[in-house]
């Protein structure tokens, strides 16, 4: 949109200037008039070409058919080296952890149900929230509880399990999906340990079982840097995915919405395009088009008093397996990617796997940063750390702890940037070897208009951030904070000239409103 407006504005300005010059010239001639008209026509033609290019980028591909289509014009694809090939191998991790801080909304010190040295089966309860004892948090694998690590103020940081070679599962009672009502389903999901995997918006916290969601949303693609291909993830899991959708349909009085990817040359997996009893919407655009928050905004925006639920594709598969196989199976396909990975690929593992074991023998250098998640929203971890519960990606990039002499003044420097300051920004689809250097220090928050270029939502992020910093709760709500989660602001943080921690600021604002009830 900005490109088209700039081109058309330039045409009008130059045309007007030339017309005035022609009219005011005392030595005008038919030859001069001809050249003036010719220049105006050429400029107009260029503007139309720009407009046609703009419109072409918004068109739905042929495989969309007559489905609902949303073409997003704002965003930015951060192309990073180290994309994974499509092979999937079995991981060799032996240690797994459940990390209570991964679950937003839980009390800092949950009630433990196991001790160090206890033997557990996959699906056995490890702890529960003191605010709701019926919601169980369970072991991802069977084995011995070898550590209960604590953080600040004696909070529980990790419950670490040394996995058995042969996995054993807690048997769950059978549930007839056709006869089960919502109340029995909710009770089953809380007792089985699945409930903490459901997030609700606003606030992006664990869903409140006492509240029926207006709608449920699932994004079937991820546009974050080096994100996994969910078409590969769902391969062979089509039945479980559909069963998970059927369960979700019984938990809401509204609809279950799927966000489908219209960016590819080919249609997504039939597990997504052929899903039954759901509403499908196609999205085309740069990141964050795959964010469920962006999709909610364009399908059925969250209004004051609304509550909706969100789940990932792998969580839906887990839900389907739970009902079908009568056990809590937290197996995951995780992508190992990044420029510091020798052989980027996918691994089949279980939620909470030890990162050092997943990456063993597959790193180029020791001076790197391991990230659970993607480079925009992920969490830095040590090799002794564990995969976060909702992450299906491990990224490894060089550590950027060096002084960036002259910064953007260095001619020809290759760095991914929304700004056209760097010459390489004019060359599209180039993959960059990025590191963790911020290329600048924290500065005062200034109005640049950068945030609005990368957030495809009818929200004014710059004004919202100022309202949060000012503690103005009413203005925060009026500016749409309840529609957002950290991942939606991640690109704004990336392009921020002021180097402001926008994701943390947003979470502070969400927590402040939530505390007010």
N, C-alpha and C positions, 0 to 999 in steps of 0.2 A: 504493500500500500504506500509506504513512504517513498519508494523508488518511483512509482507512477505519479504521485503527487508532485515530486520534485521535477520530473520531466515535463509534465503539463504546465506547471507554474513557470518553468523556464521558457517554454514556448510562448505563453501569454506575455510575459515580461519583455522578451526580446522582440516579439511581434509588435507590441505597443510602442516600444522604443523606435523600431525601424519605421513604423508608420508615421510617428511624430516627426522624425528626422526628414522623411520624404516630404511631408506636408510643409515643413518649415523651410526647406531648402529653396532658395531663389533660383538656383541653377539646375533645377530638376529636369529630367528628360525622360523620354519613354524608355531609354536603355536602363537608367537607374531604377525606374519603377519595376522593370522586368526582373532585375537582379534581386530587388527587395522582395518581390512576390515569390521568386524562386526559393530564396533563403527561408521564408516563412513556410512554404510548402514542404521543404525538406525537413525542417524542424518538426512540423506537424506529423509528417510521416514517421520520423523517429519516435515521436511520442506515442503514436498508434502502435508501433512495433513493440515498444516497452509495455504498453497496455495489453497487447495480445499475449506477450510472454507472461505477464502477470496472471492473466486469466487462464492461460494454458496450465500453469502450475497449480491452479485451484480446481481443475476439472477432476471428476471422479474417473478412475480407470474403468475399463469395460467390464471387469469381473464384479464390480459393485452392483450392476443391474439397476433395479429400481429402489434399492434400499435407501434409508436416510443417510445423507452424506454431509459431513462438515469439513470444509476446507479452511485450515488455519493459516493466517498470513504472518503471524508473529512467532518468533522462536529463533533458536540458533543450535545447529548441530556441531558439537565439539568433537572433531574427528581425532581420535587418539590412536597411536600405533599399538600393536599388540592384540589385534582382534583374534578370537579363537577360531580354530577350524572346527568342523562339525563332528569330530569323533568324540565318543563318550567312553570313558574308562572307569573301572572300579577303583574307588579311593581306598587307601590303606590306613586311614585314621583309626586310632585305638582309643582316643580320649574324646569325650564329648561333654558339653556343659549346657546347663540351663542358666540363663542370665536374667534375674528378676528385673533389672532396669530396662531390659528390652520391652517390657510390657507397660506402656504408659497407662497411668491410672491406678496401679497397684501401690499399696502402702510400702514405704521404704524397707520395713522389716517384716516380711511375711512370716507366718507361722510354719515352722519346719515340721515335717512329718517323718523325716529320716535323720539318721546320724551318720557320721563318718564310719566306714566299715560295713554298713548295711548292704545287703544284696537286694537288687531291684530288678524287676522285669520292665521291658519297654511298655510304657503306659501306666506304670505305677505312680501314684501321687508322690511328689517330693515336698510340696508345700501348698498352702492356700493363703488367700488374702484374708487378713483379719476383718476386713469390711464385709466379706461375703464368703463364708466357709464352704459353701456349696460349689464354688468355682475352683477346680483342681488344676494344678500345674504339674505336668507329668514328666517322667523320664523318657528321653528320646530313644534310648537303647537299654538293653539289659546289661547288668554288670555290677561292679562294686563302687559304692560312693567313696571316692578316695580323698575328696577335699570339699570343705564348705568354706569358701573364701569370703572374707568380709571387707567392706569398704569403710567410708567415713561414717562416724557415729554408729559403728557396729552394724551397719546395713549389710544385707546379704548381696554380695557381688556375683558369685558364681557357685553352682553346685556341680562338681566335676565327677564324671563317671568313667571308670575304666571298663570298656566294653568287652563282653564275652565274645569268643570266636563264633559260637553258635547262638544266634539271638533267640530269646524267649519273650513272648508277648503276654500281657495280661488279657485274659479272655473277657470280652464284654458281652452283655446280654443282647440277644437278637431284637431287632426293632422292625416291625412291619411298617414300611414307609407309607403304604396305601391307607392304613388304618390309624396311624399316629396323628395326634393333633399337635398344635403348636406347643402346648404346655409340656407334653411328654417329650417332644423333641428337644426343647430347651433344657429340661432336666437331664436328658441323656448326654447332651453336648457338654454340659457343665461337669458332670461326673466323669466323663471319659477323658477330659483334658483338652478337648478341642476349642472350647469357648474362648480362651485367651487369644486365639488366632483371628478372631473377628474384631475388626476395628470399626468404630463409629465416627461419623462427623456430624456436627462440628467437634473440634478439639483433637481428632485423630487419636482416640484412646480406646481401651478395651470396651466393647459394647456393653451397654446396660441391659441385662436380661429382662428387666421389668418394663422396658420400652419397646414397642413394636416399631420397626423402622418403616419410614414412608416408602423407601425403595432400597434396593441393593445393587451395587455397581461392581463390575469386574472389568479391568482392562486386560485385553488379551495380547498386548504387545508393549514393549519397553523401548523408549527412544533415548535413554540415558547412554552416555559413552561406554562402549564395549559391553553393553547389556546383553544378557542371554537371548537367544532366539526361542521364543516360547512355542513356536511351531515344533521345534525339536523336542522341547520339554514334554509336550502333550502326546508325542508319538507313542503309541502303544497304551495310552492311558485314557482313550476316548470314552470308554464305558464309565470309568470312575468319575471323569469330569462331568459327564451328563448326569450321573446320579447325584453328584454334589450340587449341581444346578437345581435338580428336582427337590432336594432337601431345602435349599435356600428359598425356593418358591413357596414353601409351607411356612416360612418364618416371617413373611411380610404380607401386609394387606395390599401392597402396591405391586411393582414389577421388579424383575431381575433384568438389569441392563448389561449388555456386553458391548464393550468398545472394540471395534475391529480395525485392523491396520490396512489403510488404502495407499501406503507408500511404496509397496513392492511392485515388481513387474508381474508377479503371479499372485493369485488369491491365497490367503492364509489357509491353515489346516482346516480340513472338513470338520474337525472336532469343534471349531469355532464357528465357521460359516453355516454348518448344519445343525448347530445346537437347537434343541427344542424348548418350548415354553419360556422363551426369553425375548426381550426386545433388543434388536441389534442396531448399532449406529456405527457408520464408517467414519474414520478420521484420517485426514491427510495433512501433513505439515511437519515442520522440524520440531525438535525437542523444545518444550515438554508435551508434545501431542499425545504421548503414551501415558502421561500421568492421569490417574483416575480422577484427581481433583479437577483438572482441566476438562475432562469428559463430563463430569457431573455438571459443571458450569454451563456446558452447551447442550446438555440433554434435559436436565430438570434441576435448575439451580436451587441451592439450599436457602430457604427463607427462614425468617425468624420463627423459632419453635420447631422447625423440622429436625428430624434425626434420620440419617441414612447410614447404611453399613457398606464397608468395602472389604474385599478379599482379593488375594492374588490367585493366579491360575494354579499354583502348586498347593495352596491352601484348599482350593475347591476340590482338587484331586484327592487330597488327604481326607476331606469330608466324605467323598464318595466311597473311598476304601473303608472308612470307619463303619459305614452302614453295611456295605457289601461283605466285608471280611470280618467284621465284629472285633476289630482291634485298632489301636492307635498307631498308624504307620507314618512316621515323620521322615521317611526317606525323601531325598531331594536330588535334583540334578543341578549342579553348581558350575558356573563357568569360571575358569581360571584364566585371567587375561592381564594385559599390560605389557609395556615395552621391556620390563625387566624379567619377564617370564620366557624361558627358553622355548618351551613348546606349549603355547596357549591352546587349551582344549577344555572339554567338559568332563566333570567327574560325577559319578553316582555315589552319593554319600547320605548322611543323615543330618538333620538340623543340629547346629551346635558343634560341628566338627572342629577339632584343633587345627588352626591355620598352618602352623609349622609342619605338621604331618601332611596336610594337603599339598604343600608347596615343596616338600622335601626333594632335593636333587633337581629342581626345575627352575632355579633362579640364576641369573647371569652374574650378579654382583651382590656384595653384602651391604652396600650403601644405598638402601632403597626404603620405601615406605610401603608397608602392607596395609591394605584398606579392605575392611569388610563392607562390601557394597561398591558403588561407583565413585568416581573421582569428585563428583559434585556434592553428594549427600552422605557418602560412606564415613565410617569411623576408623581412625588410625589404630592399628593393633600391633602388638609384638608377636613374634613367632609362638609365644606361649599363650596367645589369646585364642578366642573361639569365635566361630561364625555367629553373627547375630541371627535371631530367630526368623526375621522376615527377609534376610538377605539370601539371594541365590547367585551371588557374584563375589569373587575375590579379585581385587585389582592390585597390581604391584608396579609402581613407577619410581623413577629416581628421586632421591631426597634432594630438595632444592635449597639446602642450607648454605648458600653462597651469596656474596654481595653482587648485585646486578649493576655493574658499572655502566653509567650513562642510560640504562634502561631503554626506553623506546627510541632514543636518539641514535642508537646503533643502526646504520643503514643496512637494509636487506635482512634484518634479523627475522628468523622464522618462528612465529608464535601465533597460536590461534587467538583471534581477537575479533570482537564485533566491530571495533573501530577500524577505519581505513588508514590509520596511521602507518601500520606495517604494510610494506609492499606485497608480502605474500597473502594478505587478506583479499587481494583481488583475484587470487587463483583458488577456485573452488575444489572441494573434494580431496584436498591434501590431508594426509594423516600426519600428525605431529608427535614427536617424542617429548611429551610434556613432563615436567617435574612439579614439585610442590612449592616452588618459589612463587611468592605473590607479586613479584616485580613491582614493588612499591610498598610504602608504609601506610599505616592507618592515618586517615586525614579527617578533617571536618566533613560532615555530611552536606553535600552540595546538590543542588537541583541540576540534573544533566539530561533527563528524559531517557536515560539508558534503560531503566527498568521496564518502562512501558513498551519498548521494542521487542522484548523477549518473553513477555507474559501475555499469552493469548486469552485474556479474560477481561471483562468490563470492570476492572478494578484499577484504582490509582495507587500503585504500590509505594511510590515516594511519599505521598501524603499519609498513607497508612503507617509506614515506618515512623514518621514524625509523631503521629498520634500515639503510637505505642510508647515511644521514648518520653512523651509528655504525660503518659498515664491517663489519657482521656478515653475512658472505656466506651462512652456513648459514641464518640467519633469513630473509634475502632470498629464497632459493630456496623455503623453506618457506611463505612468504607469497605466492608466485605470481609473482615478478618475470619468470620466463621466458615467461609468457603475454602480457606487455605490450610495447607500443612507445609512443613519445612521443604519438602521436595519441590513444591510449586514455586518457592522463592529462591531455589538454588541457583538458577541461571542469573537472576537479578544480582545475587551475591557475587557470581563469577565476573560479571561485566562492571561491577561497581567501582567507579574511580576512587571512591573514598575508602575502599577496602573494609567496609562495615560488615560485621557478622550478622547478616540479615536473618539467617535461619534461626539463630539463637534469639535475636530480638523478637521475631515472630512467635517463637515458643513462649517467651516471657509474657507476651501479650495474651496468647491463648490461655496460659495458666492463670493470669490475672483475672480474666473474664470468668473462667471456670470456677475459680475460688469464690467469686461473687454469687455463684449459683444462678 
